[in-house]
């Protein structure tokens, strides 16, 4: 997904992983871990610069990372945990 572009530079959101999670009410939630990557084009060469990482729900709502297996939905305070496989 392209975030922004301009003057030979594009920022994309690259998916790193998906996690099957559950909220306190047992509702299934899919959490996507992503990283923003800046791609700079100069002539025939392109350069990738990895940037910030984040997590969001499949719906696009950003999450707050609590620990390696837990997330918080800031708008509601709901806690979400990674399900055991």
Helices and strands as residue ranges (DSSP letters): E 2-6, E 9-23, E 28-42, E 45-57, E 64-67, E 70-73, E 78-82
